[in-house]
Amino acid sequence: MPDESIASLRARLREAARAAGVNPRDVDVLLADVTGRSQAWVFAHGEERVDPAPLETLMARRMRGEPLQYIRGRTEFFGREFFVDERVLIPRPETELLVEAAIARAPRGARVLDIGSGSGCIAISLERERQDLEVTSIDVSVAALAVASRNARVHESVVRFAASDVFDAIRGEFDLIVSNPPYIPAADYDRLETEVRDHEPRGALTPGPRGTEVIERLLDGRSAPTVMIEIGFGQLNDVRQAAAGYDIVEVINDLAGIERVVVLSRHGRK
Ligand SMILES: C[S@@+](CC[C@H](N)C(=O)[O-])C[C@H]1O[C@@H](n2cnc3c(N)ncnc32)[C@H](O)[C@@H]1O
């Protein structure tokens, strides 16, 4: 087995990463993964010798543009680890704002519907943090639902997952709807970073030409008294137009100051 010192392997691949426009820190993250040690251990044991091949293989994927989270098969969201692969969107930190808002606002015992499960990160986080809630989560992608169910098992979550195109296969009433829907207008899709465009599911990113197609459907008459939606940059006015039966009661900005989560209440309710 060819071997190389950790210090030499690390320096060599960090340099290659930099040259390829990849964050050299990714080398340290993956080095810790392949050695099964912490990053602190890796820094302190530069003289140890390892087989360079596993890390070279992973870094080759990274330098071809594959997201770090898919290579590692996991990411963190709201303090929990979620399995992810190319069947689901990689959970984003700003989506934690939606979970926080739902935790704070959901009435005790509320029936909650999450539209667009993806990895299950919203529904599972909400159900684990607020075990009084009855959480259902739907996705049009059966492939995404397989990932969400796997995450639910790991976290011993009792979220009910189902396949549905927005409300099409849904029966029953809900007190609260939460959703991080696909919201990127189709024309903007080609301008996304290649890392996103070439690896994350298109159906998780763009719903059609306007970007608001799923949002419009989830704000129709069959919706719940309260709806919380993650929106895209500059989309608040479009949401206002689509929300004829609702008042916007709160808009939460993300850390970049972008209007990111909209809380809507059906007319006549607080
Ligand atoms: C932006 S991703 C959000 C995933 C996850 N909730 C998160 O926050 O990371 C949107 C999800 O909505 C799903 N989706 C897209 N169109 C849908 C539709 N018409 N009905 C139900 N789900 C849909 C996609 O398959 C995708 O999993």
The ligand as an SDF file (V2000), in Angstrom:
LIG
                    3D

 27 29  0  0  0  0  0  0  0  0999 V2000
  -36.3780   23.7040   -1.7950 C   0  0  0  0  0  0  0  0  0  0  0  0
  -36.6420   21.9590   -1.5650 S   0  0  0  0  0  0  0  0  0  0  0  0
  -36.8670   21.9280    0.1940 C   0  0  0  0  0  0  0  0  0  0  0  0
  -36.4970   20.6290    0.8260 C   0  0  0  0  0  0  0  0  0  0  0  0
  -36.4400   20.6710    2.3550 C   0  0  0  0  0  0  0  0  0  0  0  0
  -37.7430   20.9840    2.9300 N   0  0  0  0  0  0  0  0  0  0  0  0
  -35.4140   21.6970    2.8030 C   0  0  0  0  0  0  0  0  0  0  0  0
  -35.8090   22.7660    3.2870 O   0  0  0  0  0  0  0  0  0  0  0  0
  -34.1990   21.4490    2.6650 O   0  0  0  0  0  0  0  0  0  0  0  0
  -38.2780   21.8130   -2.2220 C   0  0  0  0  0  0  0  0  0  0  0  0
  -38.8880   20.4130   -2.1580 C   0  0  0  0  0  0  0  0  0  0  0  0
  -40.2240   20.5150   -2.6980 O   0  0  0  0  0  0  0  0  0  0  0  0
  -40.4800   19.4170   -3.5300 C   0  0  0  0  0  0  0  0  0  0  0  0
  -41.5060   19.8150   -4.5140 N   0  0  0  0  0  0  0  0  0  0  0  0
  -41.3460   20.4860   -5.6640 C   0  0  0  0  0  0  0  0  0  0  0  0
  -42.5180   20.6600   -6.2890 N   0  0  0  0  0  0  0  0  0  0  0  0
  -43.4670   20.0870   -5.4950 C   0  0  0  0  0  0  0  0  0  0  0  0
  -44.8680   19.9170   -5.5980 C   0  0  0  0  0  0  0  0  0  0  0  0
  -45.5460   20.4030   -6.6470 N   0  0  0  0  0  0  0  0  0  0  0  0
  -45.5320   19.2690   -4.6040 N   0  0  0  0  0  0  0  0  0  0  0  0
  -44.8320   18.7780   -3.5360 C   0  0  0  0  0  0  0  0  0  0  0  0
  -43.4900   18.8950   -3.3890 N   0  0  0  0  0  0  0  0  0  0  0  0
  -42.8230   19.5470   -4.3440 C   0  0  0  0  0  0  0  0  0  0  0  0
  -39.1480   19.0750   -4.1570 C   0  0  0  0  0  0  0  0  0  0  0  0
  -39.1200   17.7230   -4.6060 O   0  0  0  0  0  0  0  0  0  0  0  0
  -38.1740   19.3580   -3.0120 C   0  0  0  0  0  0  0  0  0  0  0  0
  -37.9190   18.2090   -2.2370 O   0  0  0  0  0  0  0  0  0  0  0  0
  1  2  1  0
  2  3  1  0
  2 10  1  0
  3  4  1  0
  4  5  1  0
  5  6  1  0
  5  7  1  0
  7  8  2  0
  7  9  1  0
 10 11  1  0
 11 12  1  0
 11 26  1  0
 12 13  1  0
 13 14  1  0
 13 24  1  0
 14 15  1  0
 14 23  1  0
 15 16  2  0
 16 17  1  0
 17 18  1  0
 17 23  2  0
 18 19  1  0
 18 20  2  0
 20 21  1  0
 21 22  2  0
 22 23  1  0
 24 25  1  0
 24 26  1  0
 26 27  1  0
M  CHG  2   2   1   9  -1
M  END
$$$$
